[in-house]
Amino acid sequence: MSDDLAETLGLDAAGDAGGDAGGDAGGRRERRGRSGGGGRDARRAARGRPSTLYTPFITRNVGTFDVLSQEGLEIIEANAETILEEIGIEFRDDSESLDMWRAAGADVDGERVHIPRGLARELIKTAPASFTQHARNPERSVEIGGGNTVFAPVYGPPFVSDIDGGRRYATIEDFQNFVKLAYSHQGMHHSGGTVCEPVDLPVNKRHFDMVYAHIKYSDKPFMGSVTHPERALDTLEMSRIVFGSEFLETNTVLVSLINANSPMTWDATMLGALKNYARANQAVITTPFILAGAMSPVTVAGTLAQTLAEAMAGMAFAQLCRPGAPVIFGSFASSISMQSGAPTFGTPEPALVLYGCAQLARRLNVPFRSGGSLCGAKVPDAQAAFESANTLLPTVLGGVNFVLHAAGWLEGGLVSSYEKFMMDADQCAMMRTMLEGVDLTENGQAMDAIREVGPGAHFLGCSHTQANFEKAFYRSSIADNSTYEQWESEGSRDTYQRSAALVKKTLAEYEAPVLDPAIDEALIDFMAKKKASFPDSNV
């Protein structure tokens, strides 16, 4: 057995354990204490780092978990078409959208649009099945759709929390920090959008600083502002400065979140942003935002039909704006406590909605967004862990393509948590290994190892283990798998404390990606002129 492997396992080179568990742990600590910090200690430190190398997105090699039969899918689809045709979808305070629907053949009654059976589905056929979202660093570009999964951070919380400062309103410094964390972590493929709401800046101007932070402090793909149609145009202009106007016309560099005002309503703010992005060939995620029991029926089948109808109306409208514009079928569906009305997370019914919507999206041949690491817990505790796991596993098993809220979500989406961000991102990195599936190469089959070891021996010292042990299993950057004595000697830190230390270490070691000084100067000049052109406002 090699010295490196023996050291990793706490064995001598012959493969024997030294004494009982407690004595052996103490002996290993003593040997480490005599080390000068180089050589073997350096190799151990390297082995302690996460084992998964960064890839810009995950391509799955395993199948999806489906919950609906062919008959079940057809029932949901028929019910969605009935909703579109008989009940209709409201397009509020946007006369242009009503005119566009009327011209497309819909029956428009006031602001209620009745879409004939099959029309929305036919319009959606012009949307791409998958598309590339280009990052300013081409090596970070992501492919959204098909068998691919892209993890993006939490979106939208007005509060942040950390182990030292507790729960507080978010600032632009917090926003920049979360962008840096997402850039630095291998588990995050995307910089996201409103990773927290910087309430120290005016509402009508903060989008400039938010978009700039994504460009300045990361070179991963990012999302655009949607809180006002004009802010979408500002995002597009800043993107043209970075990528060039001609490139933007034929390539997608932005993905933006367009939420329905469920039930069965699209409002002027979201429609205005959708039109600006779709007409510029930039992707939109048309997402019914549903708390079942309040904004949809209490049943899974009813929520599925309503979600499909709302999402189809949004995606079809994007195609009316520009045929071929990239769209993502979005679904955010959670449940509520029927006793208090509070949102609940990590429960079975939303998981079933996710699985069903994923199947419906594949039948429409469009990318799908849902899931994440959702929880209602107030701190990163056991509730946060099991509720997040109960959301993340259906997310990856169901075949979600774009995963918003993959890291940092706390307190039902009110808080971006620094520590939970690191916990969640670690789990996301782990999901890559699972989605890669079973290695059936000659090395993966390991028949040479089985022949070499034979009955009754162990595999620790065989050639195959020696060649593979450093990358054999996923190694968490958060979990502690040491002996009790070693854990105690190192401060008895729990997951919350270890994550807090990792946050501080990551931010302290952060190095910004290179940004062309001319582009940086042009962005700063654009923002300064735009901000000076109108007064501050918090609406």
VEXDREN-2710 file (C-alpha; in Angstrom, 1 decimal):
% VEXDREN-2710
k/r/px/py/pz
1/MET/0.0/0.0/0.0
2/SER/1.3/3.5/-0.8
3/ASP/2.2/5.9/2.0
4/ASP/-0.4/8.4/0.7
5/LEU/-3.2/5.9/0.9
6/ALA/-2.1/4.5/4.2
7/GLU/-1.9/8.1/5.6
8/THR/-5.4/8.8/4.3
9/LEU/-6.8/5.8/6.0
10/GLY/-4.8/6.0/9.2
11/LEU/-3.0/2.8/8.5
12/ASP/0.7/1.9/8.4
13/ALA/2.2/1.0/5.0
14/ALA/1.4/-2.7/5.6
15/GLY/-2.3/-1.9/6.0
16/ASP/-2.7/-2.5/9.7
17/ALA/-4.6/-0.2/12.0
18/GLY/-2.6/1.1/14.9
19/GLY/-4.4/0.3/18.2
20/ASP/-8.0/1.0/19.2
21/ALA/-10.0/3.9/17.7
22/GLY/-9.3/6.4/20.3
23/GLY/-5.6/5.6/20.6
24/ASP/-5.2/5.5/16.8
25/ALA/-6.8/8.9/16.4
26/GLY/-4.6/10.4/19.1
27/GLY/-1.5/8.9/17.4
28/ARG/-2.5/10.3/14.1
29/ARG/-3.0/13.7/15.6
30/GLU/0.4/13.5/17.2
31/ARG/2.1/12.5/14.0
32/ARG/0.4/15.5/12.2
33/GLY/1.6/17.8/15.0
34/ARG/5.2/16.8/14.3
35/SER/4.9/17.6/10.6
36/GLY/6.4/20.7/9.2
37/GLY/3.3/21.4/7.1
38/GLY/4.7/20.4/3.7
39/GLY/4.9/17.1/1.9
40/ARG/2.4/14.6/3.3
41/ASP/0.3/17.3/5.1
42/ALA/0.1/19.3/1.9
43/ARG/-1.0/16.2/0.0
44/ARG/-3.6/15.5/2.7
45/ALA/-4.9/19.0/2.4
46/ALA/-5.2/18.6/-1.3
47/ARG/-7.1/15.4/-0.9
48/GLY/-9.5/17.1/1.6
49/ARG/-10.7/19.5/-1.1
50/PRO/-13.9/18.6/-3.0
51/SER/-13.2/15.8/-5.5
52/THR/-15.4/17.0/-8.3
53/LEU/-13.7/19.2/-10.9
54/TYR/-15.7/22.2/-12.3
55/THR/-17.7/21.7/-15.4
56/PRO/-19.9/24.5/-16.8
57/PHE/-23.1/22.4/-16.6
58/ILE/-24.1/18.8/-16.0
59/THR/-25.1/16.4/-18.7
60/ARG/-27.1/13.5/-17.2
61/ASN/-26.4/9.9/-18.1
62/VAL/-29.3/8.5/-16.0
63/GLY/-33.0/8.4/-16.8
64/THR/-35.7/10.6/-15.4
65/PHE/-38.2/9.6/-12.7
66/ASP/-41.7/9.8/-14.2
67/VAL/-44.9/9.8/-12.1
68/LEU/-47.6/10.2/-14.9
69/SER/-48.6/7.5/-17.4
70/GLN/-49.4/8.3/-21.0
71/GLU/-53.1/8.5/-20.0
72/GLY/-52.4/10.7/-17.1
73/LEU/-50.4/13.1/-19.2
74/GLU/-53.2/13.3/-21.8
75/ILE/-55.7/14.1/-19.0
76/ILE/-53.6/17.0/-17.7
77/GLU/-53.0/18.3/-21.2
78/ALA/-56.7/18.2/-22.1
79/ASN/-57.6/20.0/-18.9
80/ALA/-55.0/22.7/-19.5
81/GLU/-56.4/23.3/-23.0
82/THR/-59.9/23.6/-21.4
83/ILE/-58.6/26.2/-19.1
84/LEU/-57.0/28.2/-21.9
85/GLU/-60.1/28.0/-24.1
86/GLU/-63.1/28.1/-21.7
87/ILE/-61.8/30.0/-18.7
88/GLY/-59.1/32.0/-20.3
89/ILE/-56.0/33.8/-19.1
90/GLU/-55.9/37.5/-18.2
91/PHE/-53.3/39.8/-19.8
92/ARG/-53.7/42.9/-17.6
93/ASP/-53.0/46.5/-18.4
94/ASP/-51.2/45.7/-21.7
95/SER/-53.3/46.5/-24.7
96/GLU/-50.5/45.6/-27.1
97/SER/-50.6/42.0/-25.8
98/LEU/-54.3/41.8/-26.3
99/ASP/-54.0/43.0/-29.9
100/MET/-51.3/40.4/-30.6
101/TRP/-53.4/37.6/-29.2
102/ARG/-56.4/38.8/-31.2
103/ALA/-54.3/38.8/-34.4
104/ALA/-53.1/35.3/-33.6
105/GLY/-56.7/34.0/-33.5
106/ALA/-57.6/34.1/-29.8
107/ASP/-61.0/35.4/-28.6
108/VAL/-60.3/38.5/-26.5
109/ASP/-63.0/39.6/-24.0
110/GLY/-61.8/42.7/-22.2
111/GLU/-58.5/41.6/-20.7
112/ARG/-59.4/37.9/-20.8
113/VAL/-57.8/35.9/-23.6
114/HIS/-59.5/32.7/-24.6
115/ILE/-56.9/30.6/-26.6
116/PRO/-58.4/28.0/-28.9
117/ARG/-57.4/24.4/-28.3
118/GLY/-54.1/23.6/-29.8
119/LEU/-53.1/27.2/-30.6
120/ALA/-50.7/27.8/-27.7
121/ARG/-49.1/24.4/-28.3
122/GLU/-48.7/25.2/-32.0
123/LEU/-47.1/28.5/-31.3
124/ILE/-44.6/27.0/-28.9
125/LYS/-43.3/24.7/-31.6
126/THR/-41.1/27.6/-32.9
127/ALA/-39.2/27.7/-29.5
128/PRO/-35.9/25.9/-29.4
129/ALA/-35.7/22.6/-27.5
130/SER/-32.4/23.7/-26.0
131/PHE/-30.1/26.7/-26.3
132/THR/-26.7/28.0/-25.3
133/GLN/-26.6/30.9/-22.8
134/HIS/-23.3/32.5/-23.5
135/ALA/-21.1/33.7/-20.6
136/ARG/-18.5/36.5/-21.1
137/ASN/-16.0/33.7/-20.5
138/PRO/-16.8/31.2/-23.3
139/GLU/-15.6/28.3/-21.1
140/ARG/-18.5/29.1/-18.6
141/SER/-21.3/29.1/-21.2
142/VAL/-24.2/26.7/-20.4
143/GLU/-26.4/24.5/-22.5
144/ILE/-30.0/24.8/-21.2
145/GLY/-32.4/22.0/-22.2
146/GLY/-32.2/18.4/-23.3
147/GLY/-30.3/16.2/-20.8
148/ASN/-28.5/19.1/-19.2
149/THR/-28.8/20.6/-15.7
150/VAL/-27.7/24.1/-14.7
151/PHE/-27.6/25.1/-11.0
152/ALA/-28.2/28.8/-10.1
153/PRO/-28.3/30.5/-6.7
154/VAL/-31.3/31.8/-4.6
155/TYR/-33.3/34.6/-6.2
156/GLY/-35.1/37.5/-4.5
157/PRO/-34.8/37.6/-0.7
158/PRO/-34.8/41.0/0.9
159/PHE/-32.9/39.7/3.9
160/VAL/-29.5/37.9/4.4
161/SER/-28.2/36.1/7.4
162/ASP/-24.8/34.8/8.7
163/ILE/-23.5/33.3/11.8
164/ASP/-22.0/36.6/13.1
165/GLY/-24.5/39.2/12.0
166/GLY/-27.7/37.3/12.2
167/ARG/-30.8/38.2/10.1
168/ARG/-30.7/41.7/8.5
169/TYR/-31.7/43.6/5.4
170/ALA/-29.5/42.9/2.4
171/THR/-27.0/45.5/1.0
172/ILE/-25.2/45.8/-2.3
173/GLU/-22.1/44.4/-0.5
174/ASP/-24.1/41.3/0.4
175/PHE/-25.2/41.1/-3.2
176/GLN/-21.5/41.3/-4.4
177/ASN/-20.5/38.6/-1.8
178/PHE/-23.1/36.1/-3.1
179/VAL/-22.0/36.7/-6.7
180/LYS/-18.4/36.0/-5.5
181/LEU/-19.5/32.8/-3.7
182/ALA/-21.4/31.6/-6.8
183/TYR/-18.4/32.4/-9.0
184/SER/-16.0/30.5/-6.7
185/HIS/-18.0/27.4/-6.1
186/GLN/-17.8/24.4/-8.4
187/GLY/-21.4/23.5/-7.6
188/MET/-22.8/26.6/-9.1
189/HIS/-22.9/26.9/-12.9
190/HIS/-24.7/30.2/-13.1
191/SER/-24.3/33.6/-11.3
192/GLY/-28.1/33.9/-11.0
193/GLY/-30.1/37.1/-10.8
194/THR/-31.4/38.9/-7.7
195/VAL/-29.3/36.8/-5.3
196/CYS/-30.6/39.2/-2.6
197/GLU/-32.4/42.5/-2.8
198/PRO/-29.9/45.4/-2.0
199/VAL/-32.3/47.6/0.0
200/ASP/-29.6/50.2/0.6
201/LEU/-29.9/51.4/-3.0
202/PRO/-33.0/53.1/-4.6
203/VAL/-35.4/50.7/-6.1
204/ASN/-35.4/52.4/-9.5
205/LYS/-31.6/52.4/-9.8
206/ARG/-30.3/49.3/-8.0
207/HIS/-30.7/47.1/-11.1
208/PHE/-27.6/48.9/-12.6
209/ASP/-25.4/47.9/-9.7
210/MET/-26.8/44.4/-9.6
211/VAL/-26.2/43.6/-13.2
212/TYR/-22.8/45.2/-13.0
213/ALA/-21.9/43.0/-10.0
214/HIS/-22.7/39.9/-12.1
215/ILE/-20.5/41.2/-14.9
216/LYS/-17.6/42.5/-12.7
217/TYR/-17.3/39.8/-10.1
218/SER/-18.1/36.7/-12.1
219/ASP/-17.7/35.5/-15.7
220/LYS/-20.5/32.9/-15.4
221/PRO/-23.8/33.5/-17.1
222/PHE/-26.3/35.8/-15.4
223/MET/-30.0/36.9/-15.3
224/GLY/-31.6/40.2/-16.3
225/SER/-33.7/42.7/-14.4
226/VAL/-37.5/42.3/-14.7
227/THR/-39.0/44.7/-12.2
228/HIS/-39.8/47.2/-14.9
229/PRO/-39.8/47.1/-18.7
230/GLU/-37.3/49.9/-18.8
231/ARG/-34.9/48.0/-16.5
232/ALA/-35.0/45.1/-18.9
233/LEU/-33.9/47.5/-21.6
234/ASP/-31.0/48.8/-19.4
235/THR/-29.9/45.2/-18.8
236/LEU/-29.9/44.6/-22.6
237/GLU/-27.8/47.8/-23.2
238/MET/-25.3/46.7/-20.5
239/SER/-25.1/43.3/-22.2
240/ARG/-24.5/44.9/-25.6
241/ILE/-21.5/46.7/-24.1
242/VAL/-20.1/43.4/-22.9
243/PHE/-20.9/41.1/-25.8
244/GLY/-21.6/43.5/-28.7
245/SER/-24.9/44.4/-30.4
246/GLU/-24.4/42.0/-33.3
247/PHE/-23.6/39.1/-31.1
248/LEU/-26.7/39.7/-29.0
249/GLU/-29.0/39.7/-32.0
250/THR/-28.3/36.1/-32.9
251/ASN/-27.1/34.7/-29.5
252/THR/-28.6/34.3/-26.0
253/VAL/-26.6/35.9/-23.2
254/LEU/-29.5/36.5/-20.7
255/VAL/-32.1/34.4/-19.0
256/SER/-34.7/36.3/-17.1
257/LEU/-37.5/35.2/-14.7
258/ILE/-41.0/36.2/-15.8
259/ASN/-43.6/35.1/-13.1
260/ALA/-47.3/34.7/-13.7
261/ASN/-49.5/36.4/-11.2
262/SER/-51.3/33.2/-10.5
263/PRO/-54.1/32.2/-10.8
264/MET/-54.3/32.6/-14.6
265/THR/-53.0/36.2/-14.8
266/TRP/-50.1/37.9/-16.5
267/ASP/-49.5/41.5/-15.4
268/ALA/-48.1/44.5/-17.3
269/THR/-44.8/44.6/-15.5
270/MET/-43.9/41.0/-16.3
271/LEU/-45.3/41.3/-19.9
272/GLY/-43.3/44.4/-20.5
273/ALA/-40.1/42.7/-19.5
274/LEU/-41.0/39.6/-21.4
275/LYS/-41.6/41.5/-24.6
276/ASN/-38.3/43.4/-24.4
277/TYR/-36.2/40.3/-23.8
278/ALA/-38.0/38.0/-26.3
279/ARG/-37.8/40.6/-29.0
280/ALA/-34.1/40.8/-28.4
281/ASN/-33.7/37.0/-28.7
282/GLN/-33.0/36.6/-25.0
283/ALA/-34.5/33.8/-23.0
284/VAL/-37.4/34.1/-20.6
285/ILE/-38.6/31.6/-17.9
286/THR/-42.4/31.8/-17.9
287/THR/-43.2/30.6/-14.4
288/PRO/-46.5/30.2/-12.7
289/PHE/-45.7/31.1/-9.0
290/ILE/-48.1/28.9/-7.1
291/LEU/-48.8/28.2/-3.4
292/ALA/-51.3/25.3/-3.8
293/GLY/-54.4/25.7/-1.8
294/ALA/-54.3/29.5/-2.2
295/MET/-53.3/30.1/-5.8
296/SER/-54.3/26.8/-7.3
297/PRO/-56.5/23.8/-6.3
298/VAL/-55.3/21.7/-3.3
299/THR/-54.8/18.7/-5.6
300/VAL/-51.7/17.7/-7.6
301/ALA/-53.7/17.1/-10.8
302/GLY/-55.5/20.4/-10.6
303/THR/-52.3/22.3/-9.9
304/LEU/-50.6/20.6/-12.8
305/ALA/-53.3/21.6/-15.3
306/GLN/-53.3/25.2/-14.1
307/THR/-49.5/25.4/-14.2
308/LEU/-49.4/24.0/-17.7
309/ALA/-52.1/26.4/-19.0
310/GLU/-50.4/29.5/-17.5
311/ALA/-46.9/28.5/-18.7
312/MET/-48.1/27.7/-22.2
313/ALA/-49.8/31.0/-22.4
314/GLY/-46.6/32.8/-21.4
315/MET/-44.4/30.7/-23.7
316/ALA/-46.8/31.1/-26.7
317/PHE/-46.9/34.9/-26.1
318/ALA/-43.1/35.0/-26.2
319/GLN/-43.3/33.4/-29.7
320/LEU/-45.8/36.0/-30.8
321/CYS/-43.1/38.6/-29.8
322/ARG/-40.4/36.8/-31.8
323/PRO/-40.8/33.3/-33.3
324/GLY/-37.8/31.2/-32.2
325/ALA/-37.1/33.2/-29.1
326/PRO/-35.8/30.8/-26.4
327/VAL/-38.2/30.1/-23.6
328/ILE/-38.1/27.9/-20.5
329/PHE/-41.2/26.3/-19.0
330/GLY/-41.1/27.3/-15.4
331/SER/-42.9/25.9/-12.4
332/PHE/-42.7/27.1/-8.8
333/ALA/-45.3/25.2/-6.9
334/SER/-45.3/24.7/-3.1
335/SER/-48.0/24.0/-0.6
336/ILE/-49.4/25.8/2.4
337/SER/-50.4/24.9/5.9
338/MET/-54.2/24.5/5.8
339/GLN/-54.2/25.5/9.5
340/SER/-52.1/28.7/9.3
341/GLY/-51.8/29.5/5.6
342/ALA/-48.0/29.6/5.9
343/PRO/-46.0/28.2/2.9
344/THR/-44.5/24.8/3.4
345/PHE/-41.6/23.2/1.7
346/GLY/-40.1/19.7/1.2
347/THR/-43.5/18.0/1.2
348/PRO/-44.6/15.2/-1.2
349/GLU/-47.2/17.1/-3.2
350/PRO/-44.9/19.8/-4.7
351/ALA/-42.5/17.0/-5.6
352/LEU/-45.2/15.3/-7.5
353/VAL/-46.1/18.6/-9.3
354/LEU/-42.4/19.0/-10.2
355/TYR/-42.1/15.5/-11.6
356/GLY/-45.3/15.9/-13.6
357/CYS/-44.4/19.3/-15.0
358/ALA/-41.0/18.0/-16.1
359/GLN/-42.8/15.3/-18.1
360/LEU/-45.1/17.9/-19.6
361/ALA/-42.2/20.1/-20.6
362/ARG/-40.5/17.3/-22.4
363/ARG/-43.7/16.6/-24.4
364/LEU/-43.6/20.3/-25.4
365/ASN/-40.0/19.9/-26.3
366/VAL/-38.8/23.0/-24.3
367/PRO/-36.4/23.3/-21.4
368/PHE/-37.8/23.1/-17.8
369/ARG/-37.1/25.1/-14.7
370/SER/-38.2/24.1/-11.2
371/GLY/-37.0/22.9/-7.8
372/GLY/-33.9/24.0/-5.9
373/SER/-33.0/23.7/-2.2
374/LEU/-36.2/25.1/-0.7
375/CYS/-37.0/25.1/3.0
376/GLY/-39.1/27.0/5.6
377/ALA/-36.5/26.8/8.3
378/LYS/-35.3/30.0/10.0
379/VAL/-31.7/28.8/10.5
380/PRO/-29.5/26.2/8.6
381/ASP/-30.7/23.4/10.9
382/ALA/-32.0/19.8/10.4
383/GLN/-35.3/21.1/9.1
384/ALA/-33.4/23.2/6.5
385/ALA/-31.4/20.1/5.5
386/PHE/-34.3/17.6/5.1
387/GLU/-36.6/20.0/3.4
388/SER/-33.9/21.1/1.0
389/ALA/-33.0/17.5/0.3
390/ASN/-36.6/16.7/-0.3
391/THR/-36.7/19.4/-3.0
392/LEU/-33.2/18.9/-4.5
393/LEU/-33.5/15.2/-5.1
394/PRO/-36.8/15.4/-7.1
395/THR/-35.2/18.3/-9.0
396/VAL/-32.3/16.2/-10.3
397/LEU/-34.3/12.9/-10.6
398/GLY/-37.1/14.7/-12.5
399/GLY/-34.8/16.1/-15.1
400/VAL/-35.0/19.8/-14.4
401/ASN/-32.8/21.8/-16.8
402/PHE/-32.5/25.2/-15.1
403/VAL/-32.5/25.1/-11.3
404/LEU/-33.1/28.5/-9.6
405/HIS/-32.8/28.7/-5.8
406/ALA/-30.2/25.9/-5.8
407/ALA/-28.2/27.4/-3.0
408/GLY/-28.8/29.8/-0.2
409/TRP/-32.6/29.7/0.2
410/LEU/-33.8/30.1/3.8
411/GLU/-37.1/31.0/5.6
412/GLY/-39.4/30.4/2.7
413/GLY/-37.3/32.6/0.3
414/LEU/-37.2/35.7/2.6
415/VAL/-33.5/35.1/3.5
416/SER/-30.3/34.5/1.5
417/SER/-28.1/32.6/4.0
418/TYR/-24.4/32.7/3.6
419/GLU/-23.8/29.4/5.4
420/LYS/-26.7/27.5/3.8
421/PHE/-25.4/28.7/0.4
422/MET/-22.2/26.7/1.0
423/MET/-24.1/23.7/2.3
424/ASP/-26.4/23.7/-0.7
425/ALA/-23.7/24.3/-3.2
426/ASP/-21.8/21.3/-1.8
427/GLN/-24.8/19.1/-2.4
428/CYS/-25.3/20.5/-5.9
429/ALA/-21.7/19.5/-6.7
430/MET/-22.5/16.1/-5.4
431/MET/-25.4/15.8/-7.8
432/ARG/-23.1/15.9/-10.7
433/THR/-21.5/12.5/-9.6
434/MET/-25.0/10.9/-9.3
435/LEU/-26.2/12.2/-12.7
436/GLU/-23.0/10.9/-14.4
437/GLY/-24.4/7.5/-13.8
438/VAL/-22.5/4.2/-13.7
439/ASP/-19.0/4.1/-15.2
440/LEU/-18.9/1.0/-17.4
441/THR/-15.4/1.6/-18.9
442/GLU/-12.8/-1.1/-18.2
443/ASN/-11.6/1.0/-15.2
444/GLY/-15.1/1.2/-13.9
445/GLN/-15.7/-2.5/-14.2
446/ALA/-12.6/-3.1/-12.1
447/MET/-12.2/-6.7/-13.0
448/ASP/-8.4/-6.5/-12.7
449/ALA/-8.9/-5.4/-9.1
450/ILE/-11.3/-8.3/-8.4
451/ARG/-8.8/-10.8/-10.0
452/GLU/-5.9/-9.3/-8.1
453/VAL/-7.5/-9.4/-4.6
454/GLY/-9.5/-12.6/-4.8
455/PRO/-11.5/-14.0/-1.9
456/GLY/-10.9/-13.1/1.7
457/ALA/-8.5/-10.1/1.3
458/HIS/-9.1/-6.4/1.1
459/PHE/-8.8/-3.9/-1.8
460/LEU/-6.9/-1.1/0.0
461/GLY/-3.5/-2.1/-1.4
462/CYS/-4.4/-3.3/-4.8
463/SER/-3.2/-1.5/-7.9
464/HIS/-6.6/-0.4/-9.0
465/THR/-7.3/1.3/-5.6
466/GLN/-3.9/2.9/-5.7
467/ALA/-4.6/4.4/-9.1
468/ASN/-8.1/5.6/-8.2
469/PHE/-8.4/6.4/-4.5
470/GLU/-7.9/10.1/-4.7
471/LYS/-11.0/10.5/-7.0
472/ALA/-12.9/7.4/-6.1
473/PHE/-15.7/9.0/-4.2
474/TYR/-17.2/12.4/-3.9
475/ARG/-15.6/14.3/-1.0
476/SER/-17.8/17.0/0.6
477/SER/-16.2/20.4/1.5
478/ILE/-18.6/20.7/4.5
479/ALA/-19.1/17.2/6.0
480/ASP/-16.9/16.0/8.8
481/ASN/-16.0/12.3/8.7
482/SER/-13.2/12.2/11.2
483/THR/-13.1/10.3/14.5
484/TYR/-14.9/11.8/17.5
485/GLU/-11.6/12.6/19.1
486/GLN/-10.2/14.4/16.1
487/TRP/-13.5/16.4/15.7
488/GLU/-13.4/17.3/19.4
489/SER/-9.7/18.4/19.2
490/GLU/-10.5/20.6/16.3
491/GLY/-13.2/22.6/18.1
492/SER/-16.2/20.4/18.0
493/ARG/-17.6/22.5/15.1
494/ASP/-21.0/21.6/13.7
495/THR/-22.0/22.0/10.0
496/TYR/-23.2/25.6/10.5
497/GLN/-19.8/26.6/12.0
498/ARG/-17.8/24.8/9.4
499/SER/-19.9/26.4/6.6
500/ALA/-19.3/29.9/8.2
501/ALA/-15.6/29.3/8.2
502/LEU/-15.7/28.2/4.5
503/VAL/-17.7/31.4/3.6
504/LYS/-15.0/33.6/5.1
505/LYS/-12.2/31.6/3.6
506/THR/-13.8/31.7/0.1
507/LEU/-14.4/35.5/0.2
508/ALA/-10.9/36.1/1.6
509/GLU/-9.3/34.1/-1.2
510/TYR/-11.6/35.4/-4.0
511/GLU/-9.9/36.8/-7.1
512/ALA/-12.0/38.6/-9.6
513/PRO/-12.0/37.3/-13.2
514/VAL/-10.4/39.5/-15.8
515/LEU/-12.7/42.2/-17.3
516/ASP/-11.5/44.3/-20.2
517/PRO/-10.8/47.8/-18.8
518/ALA/-12.4/49.4/-21.8
519/ILE/-15.6/47.4/-21.2
520/ASP/-15.5/48.2/-17.5
521/GLU/-15.1/51.9/-18.2
522/ALA/-18.0/51.9/-20.7
523/LEU/-20.3/50.1/-18.2
524/ILE/-19.5/52.6/-15.5
525/ASP/-20.0/55.5/-17.8
526/PHE/-23.4/54.1/-19.0
527/MET/-24.6/53.6/-15.5
528/ALA/-23.5/57.1/-14.3
529/LYS/-25.3/58.8/-17.2
530/LYS/-28.5/56.8/-16.8
531/LYS/-28.6/57.3/-13.0
532/ALA/-28.1/61.0/-13.4
533/SER/-31.0/61.3/-15.9
534/PHE/-33.8/60.7/-13.4
535/PRO/-34.3/61.1/-9.6
536/ASP/-34.1/58.4/-7.0
537/SER/-37.3/56.5/-6.2
538/ASN/-38.3/53.5/-4.1
539/VAL/-41.1/52.4/-6.5
END
